[in-house]
Amino acid sequence: MTADRSTMSCAEFQAKLPEMIASGENAASHPHIQSCELCRALLADLETIAEAARQLFPAVEPREELWEQIESAIRNDPGDKDAAGNKHTG
């Protein structure tokens, strides 16, 4: 890979792009983007796709009582008993 980030080829930049996005690095501020219309367009398309995906699958907070229901189900799990029917207390 080219040592100078400003002279990075499109192929080098695009190979590094997933790592940059995953790490939270601002890809839009990368020197290659500043000088390359093709990669700017690619990044804009990826941002549009990501935003559309977030709208399709919005983050939903679970109901307040969910953890209580899970804990209750675990406490009442018949698989938590030994052969004599004694409940395990772990």
Backbone as numpy.savetxt, mean C-alpha at the origin, in Angstrom:
# Nx Ny Nz CAx CAy CAz Cx Cy Cz
23.16 1.51 -13.65 22.31 2.69 -13.65 23.20 3.92 -13.65
22.75 4.97 -14.26 23.51 6.21 -14.37 23.65 6.84 -12.98
24.84 7.32 -12.67 25.08 7.93 -11.37 24.40 9.28 -11.24
24.38 10.06 -12.31 23.78 11.39 -12.29 22.27 11.27 -12.51
21.50 11.63 -11.49 20.03 11.47 -11.55 19.41 12.33 -12.64
20.04 13.45 -13.01 19.45 14.32 -14.02 19.64 13.78 -15.44
20.60 12.87 -15.63 20.81 12.30 -16.96 20.32 10.86 -17.04
19.50 10.46 -16.11 18.93 9.12 -16.08 18.06 8.92 -17.32
18.17 7.75 -17.95 17.32 7.47 -19.11 15.89 7.18 -18.66
14.97 7.21 -19.61 13.57 6.90 -19.29 13.45 5.49 -18.73
14.15 4.54 -19.34 14.10 3.16 -18.88 14.60 3.04 -17.44
15.68 3.74 -17.13 16.22 3.70 -15.77 15.24 4.34 -14.79
14.69 5.47 -15.16 13.73 6.16 -14.29 12.50 5.29 -14.06
11.96 4.73 -15.14 10.74 3.93 -15.02 10.98 2.64 -14.24
12.20 2.11 -14.29 12.53 0.92 -13.49 12.59 1.28 -12.00
13.01 2.50 -11.71 13.14 2.96 -10.33 11.82 3.51 -9.77
10.90 3.87 -10.63 9.65 4.52 -10.23 8.85 3.73 -9.19
8.63 2.42 -9.34 7.86 1.71 -8.31 8.49 1.80 -6.92
9.82 1.72 -6.86 10.53 1.84 -5.59 10.34 3.24 -5.00
10.41 4.25 -5.85 10.23 5.63 -5.39 8.83 5.82 -4.83
7.83 5.32 -5.54 6.44 5.47 -5.08 6.23 4.72 -3.78
6.73 3.47 -3.70 6.56 2.66 -2.49 7.22 3.29 -1.27
8.33 3.98 -1.48 9.05 4.59 -0.36 8.45 5.92 0.06
7.52 6.43 -0.74 6.91 7.72 -0.43 7.68 8.90 -0.99
8.73 8.61 -1.74 9.51 9.69 -2.35 8.63 10.45 -3.34
8.80 11.74 -3.43 8.03 12.56 -4.35 8.63 12.42 -5.75
8.08 11.52 -6.55 8.62 11.26 -7.89 8.52 12.49 -8.78
7.55 13.34 -8.52 7.36 14.55 -9.34 8.51 15.54 -9.19
9.27 15.42 -8.11 10.39 16.33 -7.92 11.71 15.76 -8.42
11.68 14.56 -8.94 12.90 13.92 -9.44 13.44 14.71 -10.64
14.74 14.91 -10.74 15.31 15.68 -11.85 14.92 15.15 -13.24
14.78 13.84 -13.38 14.42 13.30 -14.70 13.04 13.79 -15.13
12.10 13.80 -14.20 10.73 14.26 -14.49 10.74 15.71 -14.96
11.60 16.49 -14.36 11.66 17.91 -14.71 12.02 18.13 -16.17
12.76 17.18 -16.75 13.23 17.37 -18.13 12.61 16.41 -19.13
11.72 15.52 -18.69 11.19 14.49 -19.60 9.66 14.52 -19.65
9.14 14.97 -20.76 7.69 15.06 -20.93 7.03 13.68 -20.91
7.68 12.69 -21.50 7.13 11.33 -21.56 6.94 10.76 -20.15
7.95 10.88 -19.31 7.86 10.33 -17.96 6.92 11.16 -17.08
6.83 12.48 -17.33 5.84 13.31 -16.62 4.43 12.82 -16.95
4.19 12.52 -18.22 2.87 12.03 -18.63 2.59 10.67 -18.00
3.60 9.80 -17.96 3.44 8.49 -17.33 3.09 8.64 -15.86
3.80 9.50 -15.15 3.53 9.72 -13.73 2.13 10.29 -13.53
1.71 11.20 -14.38 0.36 11.77 -14.28 -0.69 10.69 -14.49
-0.46 9.81 -15.46 -1.39 8.70 -15.70 -1.46 7.77 -14.48
-0.31 7.45 -13.90 -0.28 6.58 -12.72 -1.01 7.22 -11.55
-0.85 8.53 -11.38 -1.55 9.23 -10.29 -3.06 9.23 -10.52
-3.48 9.38 -11.78 -4.91 9.32 -12.11 -5.48 7.94 -11.81
-4.75 6.91 -12.19 -5.19 5.53 -11.93 -5.27 5.27 -10.43
-4.27 5.72 -9.68 -4.26 5.51 -8.23 -5.44 6.21 -7.57
-5.74 7.43 -8.01 -6.88 8.16 -7.45 -8.19 7.46 -7.77
-8.33 6.97 -8.99 -9.55 6.23 -9.37 -9.69 4.97 -8.53
-8.59 4.28 -8.27 -8.64 3.07 -7.45 -9.06 3.40 -6.02
-8.54 4.51 -5.48 -8.95 4.92 -4.12 -10.44 5.21 -4.05
-11.01 5.76 -5.11 -12.44 6.06 -5.12 -13.27 4.79 -5.26
-12.74 3.80 -5.98 -13.45 2.53 -6.12 -13.49 1.75 -4.81
-12.39 1.81 -4.08 -12.26 1.05 -2.84 -11.87 1.98 -1.70
-12.81 2.82 -1.24 -12.46 3.74 -0.17 -12.16 2.98 1.12
-11.28 3.55 1.91 -10.96 2.95 3.21 -12.18 3.08 4.11
-12.55 2.00 4.73 -13.71 1.99 5.61 -13.26 1.60 7.00
-13.58 2.42 7.96 -13.26 2.12 9.34 -14.26 1.08 9.86
-13.77 0.08 10.58 -14.69 -0.93 11.13 -15.56 -0.32 12.23
-16.69 -0.96 12.47 -17.59 -0.51 13.53 -16.87 -0.59 14.88
-17.26 0.26 15.81 -16.63 0.32 17.14 -16.66 -1.03 17.85
-17.75 -1.76 17.71 -17.92 -3.00 18.47 -17.26 -4.22 17.82
-16.60 -4.04 16.72 -16.01 -5.18 16.00 -15.01 -5.94 16.87
-14.07 -5.24 17.53 -13.07 -5.94 18.34 -13.72 -6.69 19.49
-14.76 -6.11 20.09 -15.48 -6.80 21.16 -16.10 -8.09 20.64
-16.68 -8.06 19.44 -17.28 -9.25 18.85 -16.22 -10.31 18.55
-15.08 -9.87 18.07 -13.98 -10.82 17.78 -13.50 -11.47 19.08
-13.28 -10.66 20.12 -12.83 -11.20 21.40 -13.86 -12.17 21.98
-15.12 -11.84 21.88 -16.18 -12.71 22.38 -16.20 -14.03 21.61
-16.05 -13.96 20.30 -16.03 -15.17 19.48 -14.85 -16.06 19.85
-13.70 -15.45 20.13 -12.52 -16.23 20.52 -12.75 -16.88 21.87
-13.31 -16.13 22.82 -13.58 -16.69 24.16 -14.56 -17.85 24.09
-15.51 -17.78 23.18 -16.56 -18.79 23.09 -16.25 -19.88 22.08
-15.04 -19.90 21.54 -14.65 -20.88 20.52 -14.57 -22.26 21.15
-15.39 -23.22 20.67 -15.35 -24.57 21.24 -14.01 -25.26 20.98
-13.24 -24.81 20.04 -11.93 -25.39 19.77 -10.93 -25.04 20.85
-11.31 -24.17 21.78 -10.43 -23.75 22.87 -10.52 -24.69 24.07
-11.23 -25.80 23.94 -11.41 -26.72 25.07 -10.59 -27.98 24.82
-10.13 -28.60 25.93 -9.38 -29.83 25.80 -10.34 -31.02 25.66
-9.80 -32.22 25.60 -10.62 -33.43 25.37 -11.65 -33.63 26.48
-11.37 -33.18 27.71 -12.30 -33.34 28.82 -13.35 -32.24 28.85
-13.28 -31.30 27.90 -14.27 -30.24 27.85 -13.91 -29.04 28.70
-12.71 -29.04 29.26 -12.26 -27.92 30.09 -11.77 -26.80 29.20
-12.22 -25.61 29.49 -11.81 -24.44 28.71 -10.39 -24.06 29.07
-9.58 -23.83 28.03 -8.20 -23.39 28.24 -8.19 -21.92 28.60
-7.39 -21.56 29.54 -7.20 -20.14 29.85 -5.76 -19.82 29.54
-5.56 -19.05 28.48 -4.23 -18.88 27.99 -3.58 -17.70 28.41
